[in-house]
């Protein structure tokens, strides 16, 4: 491990072992990278549960960089991203993935910060000042329409997530619609709580999302069918193990609750 990442050796102190090395670009395909970030905590009532985090970086045909769900940055990560090119877009895919955008926006003030449905309200409720510039819609904006497919996955009252599909690499990018934590990477004392939410590999839509689609399942099913119609070769997720093979089969299993 390089000296730059020596301080980021995962330990059980966070309750979850993230995917080291952290805060460094990991190439996946031409013009496509992921970054595994530090552990974040999501509060469920009195309990704050830990989750590994992940961001995605795509170089658009324009040459600009598209950053999805930016993780907490480090000087080393900034330097690596700078070497790739000009950061053009900072994307919040849903109302829970936004907290690091202010740090990235401060570094790249020229980049457009994109708000997902409900994230502005969520940030205000958490008393966080997030400098969003534009709002994501059902269809991809002109800035990346040739590079990425886009849709708002509707149906859940808990969260509406903007889903993206990178055409060149046939990669689907999901935030919280599928979680696939690896049980052995979760501290034994926390496994039962995360199991209650259906967050473990081989991955599925978390229980709170499924439970809040009552009366709206047909709408969610239509969104899934459109998403599955892209026939992804791989699926990247924000929390847990990605689907780097058998993506179509694994995705179908994760959304089997919509049948």
C-alpha positions as CSV (number, residue, x, y, z in Angstrom):
1,X,0.0,0.0,0.0
2,X,1.3,3.4,-0.9
3,X,2.3,5.9,1.8
4,X,-0.6,8.2,0.6
5,X,-3.1,5.5,1.8
6,X,-1.3,4.1,4.7
7,X,-3.5,5.9,7.2
8,X,-6.6,4.4,5.6
9,X,-6.1,0.7,6.5
10,X,-9.6,-0.6,7.3
11,X,-10.2,-1.7,10.9
12,X,-13.2,-3.0,12.8
13,X,-13.4,0.4,14.6
14,X,-16.0,1.5,12.0
15,X,-18.0,-1.7,12.3
16,X,-17.6,-2.4,8.5
17,X,-14.5,-3.1,6.6
18,X,-14.4,-0.9,3.5
19,X,-12.7,-1.9,0.2
20,X,-9.1,-0.7,0.6
21,X,-7.2,1.0,-0.8
22,X,-9.5,4.0,-0.1
23,X,-9.8,7.4,-1.8
24,X,-7.9,6.4,-4.9
25,X,-9.0,5.9,-8.5
26,X,-9.6,2.3,-9.6
27,X,-9.9,1.8,-13.3
28,X,-12.8,-0.4,-14.5
29,X,-13.1,0.3,-18.2
30,X,-12.1,2.9,-20.8
31,X,-13.1,6.3,-19.3
32,X,-14.6,4.7,-16.2
33,X,-13.3,4.5,-12.6
34,X,-14.6,3.9,-9.2
35,X,-13.4,5.2,-5.8
36,X,-14.0,3.4,-2.5
37,X,-14.4,5.9,0.2
38,X,-14.5,5.9,4.0
39,X,-17.3,4.4,6.1
40,X,-20.4,6.6,6.5
41,X,-23.1,6.2,9.0
42,X,-26.9,6.3,8.4
43,X,-29.2,6.9,11.4
44,X,-32.2,4.7,11.8
45,X,-33.9,6.0,14.9
46,X,-31.5,5.8,17.8
47,X,-29.0,3.6,15.9
48,X,-26.4,4.8,13.4
49,X,-25.4,2.0,11.1
50,X,-22.1,2.0,9.1
51,X,-21.9,1.6,5.3
52,X,-18.9,1.5,3.0
53,X,-19.1,4.3,0.4
54,X,-18.3,4.4,-3.3
55,X,-18.2,7.1,-6.0
56,X,-18.0,6.7,-9.8
57,X,-16.0,8.8,-12.2
58,X,-16.7,8.9,-16.0
59,X,-15.0,10.8,-18.7
60,X,-17.6,12.2,-21.1
61,X,-17.1,12.5,-24.8
62,X,-16.7,16.2,-24.2
63,X,-13.6,15.4,-22.1
64,X,-15.2,16.7,-18.9
65,X,-15.4,14.4,-15.8
66,X,-18.7,13.3,-14.4
67,X,-18.5,12.5,-10.7
68,X,-21.4,10.4,-9.2
69,X,-22.0,10.3,-5.5
70,X,-18.7,12.0,-4.5
71,X,-17.1,10.5,-1.4
72,X,-15.2,12.5,1.2
73,X,-12.1,13.8,-0.7
74,X,-8.5,13.7,0.2
75,X,-5.5,15.7,-1.2
76,X,-4.3,12.6,-3.0
77,X,-7.7,11.9,-4.6
78,X,-8.0,15.5,-5.7
79,X,-4.5,15.1,-7.4
80,X,-5.6,11.9,-9.1
81,X,-8.8,13.4,-10.4
82,X,-6.9,16.6,-11.6
83,X,-4.7,14.3,-13.7
84,X,-7.7,12.9,-15.5
85,X,-9.1,16.2,-16.7
86,X,-11.5,18.9,-15.9
87,X,-14.3,18.1,-13.4
88,X,-17.5,19.2,-15.1
89,X,-20.4,17.6,-13.0
90,X,-21.0,16.6,-9.4
91,X,-24.0,14.3,-9.2
92,X,-26.2,13.5,-6.2
93,X,-28.2,10.3,-7.2
94,X,-30.6,10.5,-4.3
95,X,-31.4,12.4,-1.2
96,X,-28.9,10.5,0.9
97,X,-25.8,11.0,-1.3
98,X,-24.8,14.6,-1.2
99,X,-22.7,15.4,2.0
100,X,-19.3,15.6,0.2
101,X,-20.5,17.7,-2.7
102,X,-19.7,21.0,-0.9
103,X,-16.0,20.0,-0.5
104,X,-15.8,19.1,-4.2
105,X,-17.6,22.2,-5.3
106,X,-15.1,24.3,-3.3
107,X,-12.3,22.7,-5.2
108,X,-14.1,22.9,-8.6
109,X,-16.4,25.9,-8.4
110,X,-16.9,25.8,-12.2
111,X,-18.5,22.3,-12.0
112,X,-22.2,22.0,-12.1
113,X,-23.7,20.4,-8.9
114,X,-26.8,18.4,-9.7
115,X,-29.6,17.8,-7.2
116,X,-31.7,14.6,-7.1
117,X,-35.3,14.6,-6.1
118,X,-35.7,15.6,-2.4
119,X,-32.0,16.3,-1.7
120,X,-32.4,20.0,-1.3
121,X,-35.0,19.5,1.4
122,X,-32.9,16.8,3.0
123,X,-29.8,19.0,3.1
124,X,-31.8,21.8,4.7
125,X,-33.3,19.5,7.3
126,X,-29.7,18.5,8.2
127,X,-28.6,22.1,8.3
128,X,-26.1,21.6,5.6
129,X,-25.4,24.2,2.9
130,X,-25.0,22.4,-0.4
131,X,-24.5,24.7,-3.4
132,X,-26.6,22.9,-6.0
133,X,-26.8,24.5,-9.4
134,X,-29.4,22.4,-11.3
135,X,-31.9,19.6,-10.9
136,X,-31.8,16.2,-12.4
137,X,-34.9,15.3,-14.4
138,X,-36.4,12.1,-16.0
139,X,-34.3,12.5,-19.1
140,X,-30.5,13.1,-19.3
141,X,-29.4,16.7,-19.9
142,X,-27.7,17.6,-23.1
143,X,-24.4,17.7,-21.3
144,X,-24.2,13.9,-21.1
145,X,-27.1,12.6,-23.2
146,X,-24.9,10.8,-25.6
147,X,-22.9,9.2,-22.8
148,X,-25.4,8.2,-20.3
149,X,-28.9,6.8,-20.1
150,X,-31.0,8.2,-17.2
151,X,-34.3,7.7,-15.4
152,X,-35.9,8.5,-12.1
153,X,-36.8,5.3,-10.3
154,X,-40.2,6.0,-8.9
155,X,-42.5,4.1,-6.6
156,X,-41.0,4.3,-3.2
157,X,-42.1,7.0,-0.8
158,X,-38.8,6.6,1.0
159,X,-36.5,7.6,-1.8
160,X,-36.6,8.5,-5.5
161,X,-33.3,7.6,-7.0
162,X,-31.8,8.8,-10.3
163,X,-30.4,5.8,-12.2
164,X,-27.6,6.0,-14.8
165,X,-26.4,3.8,-17.5
166,X,-23.0,4.3,-19.2
167,X,-23.5,3.2,-22.8
168,X,-19.8,2.8,-23.8
169,X,-19.1,0.3,-21.0
170,X,-22.6,-1.1,-20.6
171,X,-22.5,-0.3,-16.9
172,X,-25.5,0.5,-14.7
173,X,-24.9,2.7,-11.7
174,X,-27.1,2.4,-8.6
175,X,-26.9,4.0,-5.2
176,X,-29.4,2.6,-2.7
177,X,-31.8,0.6,-4.9
178,X,-29.6,-2.4,-4.4
179,X,-27.3,-3.0,-1.4
180,X,-25.0,-6.0,-1.3
181,X,-22.8,-5.8,1.8
182,X,-20.6,-8.8,2.3
183,X,-21.4,-10.5,5.6
184,X,-17.8,-11.2,6.5
185,X,-16.9,-7.5,6.1
186,X,-19.5,-6.5,8.8
187,X,-18.7,-6.8,12.5
188,X,-20.6,-9.7,14.0
189,X,-22.4,-7.5,16.5
190,X,-24.0,-5.5,13.6
191,X,-24.9,-8.3,11.3
192,X,-28.4,-8.9,12.7
193,X,-29.4,-5.3,12.3
194,X,-28.2,-5.0,8.7
195,X,-29.8,-8.4,7.9
196,X,-33.1,-6.9,9.0
197,X,-32.8,-4.4,6.2
198,X,-32.0,-7.0,3.6
199,X,-28.6,-5.4,2.8
200,X,-26.4,-8.5,2.4
201,X,-24.9,-10.1,-0.7
202,X,-26.1,-11.3,-3.2
203,X,-27.9,-8.0,-3.0
204,X,-31.5,-6.9,-3.1
205,X,-33.6,-3.7,-2.8
206,X,-33.5,-2.8,0.9
207,X,-36.5,-3.5,3.0
208,X,-37.4,0.2,3.7
209,X,-37.5,0.9,0.0
210,X,-39.7,-2.1,-0.8
211,X,-42.0,-1.4,2.2
212,X,-42.7,2.1,1.0
213,X,-43.9,1.2,-2.5
214,X,-47.3,0.0,-1.4
215,X,-49.9,1.2,-3.9
216,X,-47.1,2.1,-6.3
217,X,-45.6,-1.2,-7.3
218,X,-46.7,-1.0,-10.9
219,X,-44.9,2.3,-11.2
220,X,-41.7,0.8,-9.7
221,X,-42.0,-2.2,-12.0
222,X,-42.2,0.0,-15.1
223,X,-39.0,1.8,-14.0
224,X,-37.3,-1.5,-13.4
225,X,-38.3,-2.8,-16.8
226,X,-36.9,0.3,-18.5
227,X,-33.7,-0.1,-16.5
228,X,-33.4,-3.8,-17.2
229,X,-33.9,-3.0,-20.9
230,X,-30.5,-1.5,-21.0
231,X,-29.2,-5.1,-20.4
232,X,-26.1,-4.0,-18.4
233,X,-22.9,-6.0,-18.5
234,X,-22.1,-4.9,-15.0
235,X,-23.7,-3.0,-12.1
236,X,-21.9,-0.7,-9.8
237,X,-23.5,0.0,-6.4
238,X,-22.6,2.5,-3.7
239,X,-22.7,0.0,-0.7
240,X,-21.1,-3.4,-1.0
241,X,-20.0,-5.8,-3.7
242,X,-20.7,-4.8,-7.3
243,X,-22.1,-7.1,-10.0
244,X,-19.1,-7.4,-12.3
245,X,-20.3,-10.6,-13.9
246,X,-23.8,-12.2,-14.5
247,X,-25.2,-8.7,-14.0
248,X,-28.5,-9.3,-15.8
249,X,-29.3,-12.4,-13.7
250,X,-28.2,-10.8,-10.4
251,X,-30.2,-7.6,-11.1
252,X,-33.3,-9.7,-11.9
253,X,-32.9,-11.5,-8.6
254,X,-32.4,-8.3,-6.7
255,X,-35.7,-6.9,-8.0
256,X,-37.6,-10.2,-7.9
257,X,-40.0,-8.5,-5.4
258,X,-41.5,-6.6,-8.3
259,X,-42.8,-9.7,-10.0
